[in-house]
């Protein structure tokens, strides 16, 4: 009985590790663009009017270079509605500057090294 319980505990730990690893990875959207699960995003930053950074809970950082300037996004920040549900996808998502209401298209999401990202 004790051996069975130990084996079950080991199996549960392995499944939890695999599930956590799978959740941390950025899946591809239907168009082949990278998507991030919104529940795994820790915080965001707009260091300038053309760059967005997504800091993930697992320490990964994704950068999106917008196709065009998004005026005042670095000052006021941005919001978005996750589409598909619970995901934000590069090249498919529109974002809105919080105070001005300007709409901008998200560029591709590219994983960068945390050292290359500015501190939040």
C-alpha positions in Angstrom: 0.0 0.0 0.0 2.8 2.4 0.9 4.5 1.7 -2.4 1.3 2.5 -4.3 1.0 5.8 -2.5 4.6 6.8 -3.2 4.1 5.9 -6.9 0.9 7.9 -7.0 2.6 10.9 -5.4 5.5 10.7 -7.8 3.1 10.5 -10.8 1.2 13.5 -9.5 4.4 15.6 -9.2 5.5 14.6 -12.7 2.1 15.6 -14.2 2.1 18.9 -12.3 5.6 19.7 -13.6 4.6 18.8 -17.2 1.4 20.9 -17.0 3.3 23.9 -15.6 5.9 23.7 -18.4 3.2 23.4 -21.1 1.4 26.5 -19.7 4.6 28.6 -19.6 5.2 28.1 -23.3 3.8 30.5 -25.8 1.4 28.7 -28.1 1.0 29.6 -31.8 -2.2 31.1 -33.0 -4.1 29.9 -36.0 -2.1 32.2 -38.3 1.3 31.0 -36.9 1.7 34.1 -34.7 2.9 33.7 -31.1 0.1 34.0 -28.5 0.5 34.5 -24.7 -1.9 33.2 -22.1 -3.1 36.3 -20.3 -3.2 34.5 -16.9 0.6 34.0 -17.2 1.4 37.7 -17.9 2.8 39.3 -14.7 3.1 42.9 -16.0 3.5 45.0 -19.1 5.5 48.0 -20.1 5.6 50.4 -23.0 9.2 51.9 -22.9 8.4 54.0 -26.0 5.5 54.6 -28.4 6.4 51.6 -30.6 7.6 48.9 -28.2 5.6 46.8 -25.7 7.1 44.4 -23.2 5.2 41.5 -21.7 6.9 40.1 -18.5 5.7 36.6 -17.8 5.3 35.0 -14.4 7.9 32.4 -15.3 10.5 35.1 -15.9 10.3 35.1 -19.7 10.0 38.5 -21.5 8.2 39.0 -24.9 8.6 42.1 -27.0 6.2 43.5 -29.6 7.4 46.1 -32.0 4.3 47.8 -33.3 3.9 48.3 -37.0 3.5 52.1 -36.5 3.9 54.6 -33.7 1.1 54.4 -31.1 1.0 58.0 -29.8 1.3 58.4 -26.0 1.2 54.7 -25.2 4.4 55.0 -23.2 2.8 57.7 -21.1 -0.7 56.4 -20.5 -0.3 52.6 -21.0 -2.7 50.3 -22.8 -5.5 47.9 -22.5 -6.7 45.0 -24.7 -9.5 42.5 -24.9 -8.0 39.0 -25.2 -9.1 37.3 -28.4 -9.1 34.3 -28.6 -10.3 34.1 -25.0 -7.4 34.2 -22.4 -4.7 34.9 -25.1 -3.1 37.8 -26.7 -1.6 37.1 -30.1 1.0 39.0 -32.1 -0.1 40.6 -35.4 -3.7 39.8 -34.6 -4.6 42.0 -31.6 -5.6 45.6 -31.3 -4.7 47.5 -28.2 -6.1 50.8 -26.9 -4.2 53.6 -25.3 -5.9 54.1 -22.0 -6.4 57.9 -21.8 -6.6 58.8 -25.5 -8.5 55.8 -26.8 -6.2 55.5 -29.8 -6.3 52.0 -31.3 -3.0 50.3 -32.5 -2.2 47.0 -34.0 0.1 44.7 -32.0 3.2 43.6 -33.8 4.8 40.1 -33.6 5.6 38.8 -30.2 9.2 37.8 -29.9 10.8 36.3 -26.8 13.9 38.3 -25.7 16.3 37.7 -22.9 15.3 39.3 -19.6 18.7 41.2 -19.6 17.8 42.9 -22.9 14.5 44.2 -21.5 14.5 47.5 -19.6 13.6 47.2 -15.9 9.9 47.8 -15.2 
